[in-house]
Amino acid sequence: MMLYYLFFSLVGFPGDLDVFVTCKLENAYSLSVTMEAKPLNKPTPVNLAQHSYWNLRGHNSGSTILSHTVQIFASSITTVDDPHIPTGEIAPVSNTPFDFLQPKPVGSRIANKTGGYDINYMLDSKTDAKGVRKVAVVEDGGPGRTLELWSDQPGVQFYTANFLKDVKGGAVYGEHAALCLETQGFPDSVNHPKFPSQIVSPGETYKHHMLYKFSMK
């Protein structure tokens, strides 16, 4: 087992915040990430997210994630307006390009979404005895690599690297070269009373746990 710890402080959000991140390689095929935050002097909105990019074909494969198959265990999304600001409304995914309740290739309906996917899903399943729920399953659409994501958060942002243009480790990663599944509270919840509150007060601790499980078929 390998452990990595990160500690940092944020000032003025509106209060001061101490943040702790623990990354744990529990075995050769599981990675857990736990984030905790403690307000020091004022009630403060806290909604931390892990913005990892994934392409299960591997580094420098030259492949996009459009052939990856994705299943997201959510029957609703929190809608956004044209500037991509949450409206406060919750809409069903049924009969829309957002429906990934059953496994589907990312590219199967991405042409119906200008630029690609970048939306928060409201997860359906309840947490289990360990306090986590299954969020999503991703398969690479080829060699058989699978990523399974579990978390204790109510939502997940699905993003398909719509504007990625960069060089990493000598390889070029462009549009749709990877995908993100960011477990989280609902975005902009402070402005929408129907969303679960993300306000954390002094004396309370914000906690956010993720578990990534990898396998081969």
Backbone torsions as a table, in degrees:
resi	resn	phi	psi	omega
1	MET	NA	135.3	178.2
2	MET	-121.1	137.1	-178.8
3	LEU	-121.1	139.5	174.6
4	TYR	-130.3	132.3	-178.3
5	TYR	-118.8	145.1	175.8
6	LEU	-138.2	132.2	176.9
7	PHE	-129.3	135.7	173.6
8	PHE	-152.9	163.4	-179.6
9	SER	-117.6	140.9	174.7
10	LEU	-114.4	141.8	-174.9
11	VAL	-120.7	128.6	170.5
12	GLY	80.4	48.9	-179.5
13	PHE	-120.8	39.6	-5.1
14	PRO	-82.4	-14.0	177.0
15	GLY	-93.4	175.2	175.7
16	ASP	-84.7	146.4	-170.9
17	LEU	-138.1	128.9	169.6
18	ASP	-96.3	130.9	-176.3
19	VAL	-122.9	133.7	178.9
20	PHE	-123.6	131.6	178.3
21	VAL	-125.2	128.6	178.2
22	THR	-120.3	121.6	175.2
23	CYS	-108.3	130.4	-174.5
24	LYS	-132.1	122.7	169.7
25	LEU	-87.6	97.5	-174.1
26	GLU	-74.1	-31.0	172.2
27	ASN	-159.6	-170.0	-175.6
28	ALA	-67.5	-14.2	-172.7
29	TYR	-127.1	12.3	-179.1
30	SER	-137.1	133.9	176.2
31	LEU	-127.4	125.7	175.3
32	SER	-112.2	144.1	176.5
33	VAL	-129.5	124.3	178.7
34	THR	-122.5	127.1	178.7
35	MET	-117.1	132.4	177.0
36	GLU	-129.4	146.9	178.9
37	ALA	-141.9	139.6	-179.1
38	LYS	-128.1	114.3	174.1
39	PRO	-66.6	140.5	-175.7
40	LEU	-99.2	-29.0	-172.2
41	ASN	-145.2	-14.6	-179.3
42	LYS	-145.8	151.5	168.3
43	PRO	-57.8	133.1	-171.4
44	THR	-140.2	134.9	173.4
45	PRO	-69.5	131.6	-179.0
46	VAL	-132.9	124.0	178.1
47	ASN	-151.3	78.8	-176.3
48	LEU	-81.9	147.3	-179.7
49	ALA	-138.8	151.5	177.2
50	GLN	-101.9	112.4	-171.2
51	HIS	-102.1	56.0	178.3
52	SER	-80.8	139.7	173.9
53	TYR	-95.6	135.1	-178.2
54	TRP	-124.7	133.3	166.1
55	ASN	-137.7	108.6	-172.6
56	LEU	-74.7	-5.6	173.7
57	ARG	-76.8	-14.2	176.1
58	GLY	104.8	164.0	-179.5
59	HIS	-62.2	133.9	175.7
60	ASN	61.1	31.4	179.3
61	SER	-76.3	-19.1	-176.5
62	GLY	78.0	5.2	-176.4
63	SER	-104.0	142.1	170.5
64	THR	-83.2	179.9	177.6
65	ILE	-99.0	12.7	-178.7
66	LEU	-65.8	-25.9	176.6
67	SER	-91.0	-6.9	174.3
68	HIS	-64.0	140.1	175.2
69	THR	-96.1	131.4	-177.0
70	VAL	-124.0	137.6	170.4
71	GLN	-126.3	124.1	178.8
72	ILE	-119.5	125.7	-173.4
73	PHE	-85.9	67.7	-176.6
74	ALA	-151.0	132.9	-179.8
75	SER	-105.1	4.3	180.0
76	SER	-143.1	157.2	174.0
77	ILE	-125.7	159.2	170.2
78	THR	-94.9	116.9	-170.1
79	THR	-73.5	159.1	178.8
80	VAL	-131.1	159.5	177.2
81	ASP	-93.8	-170.8	-175.3
82	ASP	-60.5	-40.3	174.6
83	PRO	-76.9	8.7	177.5
84	HIS	69.8	35.8	175.3
85	ILE	-101.0	131.8	179.9
86	PRO	-56.1	137.2	-179.9
87	THR	-88.1	-16.7	-174.5
88	GLY	93.0	-4.3	-179.9
89	GLU	-95.0	152.8	177.0
90	ILE	-117.0	128.6	-175.2
91	ALA	-126.9	144.2	177.3
92	PRO	-71.7	149.9	179.2
93	VAL	-88.2	-12.1	-176.3
94	SER	-55.4	132.5	178.7
95	ASN	63.3	29.3	175.9
96	THR	-130.5	165.4	176.7
97	PRO	-65.9	-9.6	-178.6
98	PHE	-84.9	-3.6	-173.0
99	ASP	-79.3	105.9	174.4
100	PHE	-122.1	28.2	177.8
101	LEU	-62.1	-34.6	170.1
102	GLN	-105.3	148.1	-176.8
103	PRO	-57.6	131.4	178.8
104	LYS	-142.8	146.0	172.7
105	PRO	-61.6	139.7	-179.5
106	VAL	-56.8	-39.3	-175.8
107	GLY	-80.2	-1.6	-172.9
108	SER	-64.8	-32.1	-179.4
109	ARG	-138.6	18.1	-177.1
110	ILE	-67.2	-22.2	178.2
111	ALA	-64.8	-20.1	177.9
112	ASN	-82.8	-2.7	179.2
113	LYS	-118.8	114.5	-178.9
114	THR	-58.3	118.3	-179.5
115	GLY	86.6	-39.4	-177.8
116	GLY	135.6	-164.3	-176.9
117	TYR	-91.6	139.0	172.4
118	ASP	-163.9	80.9	-170.4
119	ILE	-149.4	150.7	177.5
120	ASN	-92.7	129.5	176.2
121	TYR	-99.9	140.0	174.5
122	MET	-92.4	111.6	-171.9
123	LEU	-70.8	143.1	-175.4
124	ASP	-85.9	-45.5	-166.9
125	SER	-70.8	149.6	173.8
126	LYS	-81.2	157.8	177.9
127	THR	-70.8	150.7	180.0
128	ASP	-88.0	-167.3	-177.5
129	ALA	-62.8	-23.2	178.9
130	LYS	-90.8	1.2	176.9
131	GLY	84.3	14.0	-179.8
132	VAL	-123.6	161.4	177.2
133	ARG	-129.7	152.9	175.3
134	LYS	-73.3	127.2	-175.3
135	VAL	-99.0	-51.3	-172.7
136	ALA	-160.7	158.6	173.1
137	VAL	-130.8	131.4	179.2
138	VAL	-122.2	131.6	173.5
139	GLU	-120.4	147.3	-170.0
140	ASP	-79.3	-6.4	177.8
141	GLY	71.6	20.8	-179.1
142	GLY	-160.6	-96.8	-174.6
143	PRO	-61.3	-21.8	175.6
144	GLY	109.5	14.9	176.8
145	ARG	-76.6	139.5	-177.8
146	THR	-131.2	137.9	173.6
147	LEU	-117.7	128.1	176.8
148	GLU	-117.8	129.5	-176.7
149	LEU	-115.8	130.8	175.8
150	TRP	-122.9	149.5	178.9
151	SER	-160.5	166.9	176.5
152	ASP	-101.6	6.5	-176.8
153	GLN	-91.3	158.0	-176.9
154	PRO	-82.7	-13.8	-175.7
155	GLY	-136.5	168.9	175.0
156	VAL	-147.9	131.9	176.1
157	GLN	-90.3	121.3	177.7
158	PHE	-101.4	120.5	-175.4
159	TYR	-133.8	138.0	-173.7
160	THR	-115.0	36.8	173.9
161	ALA	49.6	54.0	-172.0
162	ASN	-70.3	-19.6	-176.3
163	PHE	-128.4	22.3	-175.8
164	LEU	-73.8	123.3	175.5
165	LYS	-146.6	97.3	-172.5
166	ASP	-160.2	169.1	175.0
167	VAL	-120.0	124.2	-179.9
168	LYS	-125.4	117.2	176.8
169	GLY	59.1	33.4	178.9
170	GLY	86.4	-1.6	179.9
171	ALA	-110.9	146.7	179.2
172	VAL	-96.1	124.9	177.0
173	TYR	-115.2	115.7	-178.0
174	GLY	-109.0	-159.2	-177.7
175	GLU	-55.2	131.9	177.7
176	HIS	63.0	25.3	178.3
177	ALA	-78.2	-11.6	-179.1
178	ALA	-158.0	172.1	174.8
179	LEU	-133.8	157.1	176.7
180	CYS	-122.9	142.5	171.4
181	LEU	-129.1	98.1	-172.0
182	GLU	-103.3	100.4	176.9
183	THR	-67.2	146.1	-169.5
184	GLN	-172.5	169.4	160.8
185	GLY	-76.4	173.4	-176.4
186	PHE	-72.2	133.9	179.8
187	PRO	-60.3	143.9	175.7
188	ASP	60.4	31.7	-175.7
189	SER	-64.7	-25.2	-179.2
190	VAL	-63.7	-21.5	-178.2
191	ASN	-102.9	4.5	-175.9
192	HIS	-135.9	101.9	-174.5
193	PRO	-58.9	-24.7	-179.3
194	LYS	-74.8	-17.3	-179.3
195	PHE	-83.8	149.3	175.1
196	PRO	-58.7	137.7	-177.0
197	SER	-68.8	142.3	175.3
198	GLN	-114.0	18.0	179.0
199	ILE	-81.6	127.6	178.3
200	VAL	-120.2	130.1	-176.0
201	SER	-101.4	158.2	174.8
202	PRO	-53.6	137.0	-174.9
203	GLY	94.8	-17.2	175.8
204	GLU	-100.5	161.8	178.4
205	THR	-128.1	123.6	171.5
206	TYR	-77.7	133.5	178.3
207	LYS	-131.6	140.7	-178.1
208	HIS	-145.8	117.3	-176.5
209	HIS	-120.6	136.6	176.4
210	MET	-129.4	144.4	175.2
211	LEU	-132.2	122.0	177.5
212	TYR	-105.1	122.4	178.2
213	LYS	-114.2	129.7	-178.2
214	PHE	-114.6	143.9	179.4
215	SER	-153.4	170.4	176.3
216	MET	-124.1	136.5	174.8
217	LYS	-85.2	NA	NA
